[in-house]
Amino acid sequence: MGVRGSRRADSAHPSPTPSTKGDAKLSTLTPREREVLDFWLQLLNPKAVAKRLGTRPQTVRNQLAAIQHKLGTRSHEELIAKVLGYLAAAPPA
């Protein structure tokens, strides 16, 4: 169990109060990381994501590694499962 620790005020990326633990973790992602994650979940290929975003595949891999670190996952499979779990647990919009 984690401690609700550092509530860092980030004026550049304000986010609403998370309603679930998953929302709290997802809210730590930058807008670009969310964009990379969204495209990666659709395409599952860093090369295709890079082409879509106009960047290099290695940049996408680096961003995915940062996302995995923030969400506490060790593999792409675990990342997919965790994000899908967060989305399934989210209250309807």
KOLZASE-957055 format. One line per 4 residues: number of its first residue (from 1); for each residue x, y, z of N, C-alpha, C, O. Coordinates in steps of 0.1 Angstrom, whole numbers. Each point is the difference from the previous one (the first is absolute). Layout:
<mikols>
NUM = X:Y:Z:X:Y:Z:X:Y:Z:X:Y:Z; ... .
</mikols>
This chain:
<mikols>
1 = 8:-12:0:-8:12:0:9:12:0:10:1:8; -13:9:-16:8:12:-1:-6:11:9:-12:0:4; 21:9:-1:-4:12:7:-3:11:-10:6:1:-10; -16:6:13:-4:11:-9:10:11:-1:-4:10:-5 .
5 = 15:-11:9:12:8:0:-1:13:-7:-11:7:0; 21:-3:-6:2:13:-6:-10:5:-10:-1:-6:-11; -7:15:15:-10:6:-9:6:12:-5:-1:11:5; 9:-13:-16:7:11:-6:-9:8:-8:-7:-5:-9 .
9 = 7:18:11:-8:9:-8:8:3:-13:10:6:0; -16:-10:-11:6:2:-13:-9:9:-8:-9:-5:-7; 12:18:7:-8:9:-7:0:-2:-15:-10:5:-7; 20:-11:1:1:-2:-14:-10:-11:-5:-5:0:-11 .
13 = 2:-9:20:-8:-12:-3:-10:-2:11:0:-10:6; -10:19:-4:-9:-2:11:-10:-11:-4:-3:-2:-12; -1:-6:22:-9:-11:-3:-11:0:10:2:4:12; -14:-8:-15:-11:-1:10:4:-11:10:8:-8:-2 .
17 = -15:9:13:2:-10:11:-3:-13:-5:-12:-3:-4; 21:-7:5:-3:-13:-5:-10:-7:8:-1:1:12; -8:-9:-19:-10:-7:7:3:-14:4:-6:-7:8; 17:1:-15:5:-13:3:15:0:1:6:9:-5 .
21 = -1:-19:11:15:-2:0:6:0:-14:10:6:-2; -17:-12:-7:5:-1:-14:0:14:-6:10:4:-7; -20:4:9:0:14:-5:11:8:6:6:8:-7; -2:-11:20:11:7:6:13:-3:-7:8:9:-3 .
25 = -6:-22:-1:12:-3:-7:0:5:-14:10:5:-4; -21:-6:-3:0:5:-13:1:15:-1:5:6:-10; -9:1:21:1:15:0:15:4:1:3:12:-2; 6:-21:6:14:4:0:7:1:-13:11:5:-2 .
29 = -18:-11:-9:5:1:-13:-1:13:-6:-10:7:2; 20:-3:-10:-1:13:-7:-10:-1:-12:-3:-12:-4; -1:23:-1:-9:-1:-12:6:-8:-11:-6:-8:-7; 19:10:4:7:-8:-10:1:-15:3:-2:-8:-9 .
33 = 4:5:22:1:-14:4:-14:-7:-2:-1:-11:-4; -10:19:7:-13:-5:-2:-3:-3:-15:-6:-9:-4; 11:19:-5:-2:-2:-14:8:-12:-5:-6:-8:-8; 18:6:12:8:-11:-4:-7:-13:5:-1:-10:-8 .
37 = -3:10:20:-7:-12:6:-13:-3:-8:-2:-12:-4; -5:22:0:-13:-2:-7:3:-6:-14:-6:-10:-4; 16:15:-3:3:-5:-13:6:-14:1:-2:-9:-8; 11:7:18:6:-13:2:-10:-11:3:1:-11:-5 .
41 = -11:14:13:-10:-9:3:-8:-4:-12:-5:-11:-1; 4:20:-9:-7:-3:-12:9:-8:-10:-5:-9:-7; 17:13:6:9:-5:-10:10:-11:5:4:-8:-8; 0:9:21:9:-10:6:13:-1:-8:6:-11:0 .
45 = -1:22:-5:12:0:-8:6:14:1:-5:9:-6; 17:-8:13:6:13:1:4:6:-13:-1:13:-2; 4:-21:-9:3:6:-13:-12:7:-6:1:11:-5; -13:-18:6:-12:6:-5:-5:12:8:-4:10:-6 .
49 = 6:-10:19:-3:11:9:9:12:-4:-5:11:-1; 18:-14:-1:9:11:-3:-4:7:-13:1:12:-2; -4:-20:-8:-4:5:-13:-13:9:2:0:11:-6; -9:-16:14:-13:8:2:3:13:7:-7:10:-3 .
53 = 16:-10:12:3:12:8:12:8:-6:2:11:6; 4:-15:-16:11:7:-6:12:1:8:7:10:1; -3:-22:5:11:0:9:8:-13:-3:-4:-8:-10; 14:5:17:8:-12:-2:-5:-12:8:-5:2:11 .
57 = 6:-14:-16:-4:-12:8:7:-1:14:-6:-4:10; 19:8:-10:7:0:13:-6:9:10:0:-2:12; -5:14:-17:-6:10:9:-13:-7:6:-3:2:12; -5:-9:-20:-12:-6:4:4:-11:11:-7:-1:10 .
61 = 17:-7:-13:5:-10:10:4:7:13:-4:-6:11; 11:17:-12:4:7:13:-13:5:7:0:-1:12; -9:6:-19:-13:5:6:-8:-12:6:-5:2:11; 5:-13:-17:-7:-12:5:7:-4:13:-6:-5:9 .
65 = 20:5:-9:7:-4:12:-3:10:12:-2:-5:11; 0:18:-14:-3:9:10:-15:-2:5:-2:1:12; -7:-5:-21:-13:-3:4:-1:-12:9:-6:-1:10; 14:-10:-14:0:-12:8:6:3:13:-5:-5:10 .
69 = 15:13:-9:5:4:14:-10:7:8:-2:-4:12; -5:14:-18:-10:7:8:-11:-9:5:-6:2:10; 2:-11:-19:-12:-9:4:5:-13:7:-9:-8:4; 22:6:-2:5:-11:8:-2:-13:-7:-2:-10:6 .
73 = 4:10:-20:0:-13:-7:14:-3:-5:8:8:-2; -6:-21:-1:13:-5:-4:0:-6:-15:10:-2:-5; -22:1:-1:-1:-5:-13:-11:7:-8:-9:6:7; 9:-7:-20:-11:6:-8:-13:-7:3:-10:6:1 .
77 = 11:-19:1:-13:-7:3:-6:4:14:-12:2:1; 21:0:9:-5:5:13:-5:14:-2:-10:4:7; 16:5:-15:-5:13:-2:-14:0:-6:-9:7:4; 7:-15:-15:-13:-1:-6:-10:-5:10:-11:6:1 .
81 = 14:-16:7:-10:-5:10:-3:11:10:-12:1:4; 22:6:1:-3:10:10:-8:11:-6:-10:5:7; 13:0:-18:-8:11:-6:-14:-4:-3:-9:7:3; 7:-19:-9:-13:-5:-2:-8:-2:13:-12:3:0 .
85 = 19:-7:10:-7:-1:13:-4:13:6:-11:1:5; 20:10:-7:-4:13:5:-12:5:-8:-9:6:6; 9:-8:-19:-11:5:-8:-13:-8:3:-11:6:0; 12:-19:3:-12:-7:3:-6:4:14:-12:0:2 .
89 = 21:4:7:-5:4:13:-4:15:1:-7:4:10; 9:3:-21:-3:15:0:-15:1:0:-7:-7:-7; 2:17:14:-15:3:-1:-3:5:-13:8:7:-7; -20:-10:2:-4:5:-14:0:16:0:-3:6:10 .
93 = 7:-1:-22:1:14:-1:-14:7:-1:-1:12:-1 .
</mikols>
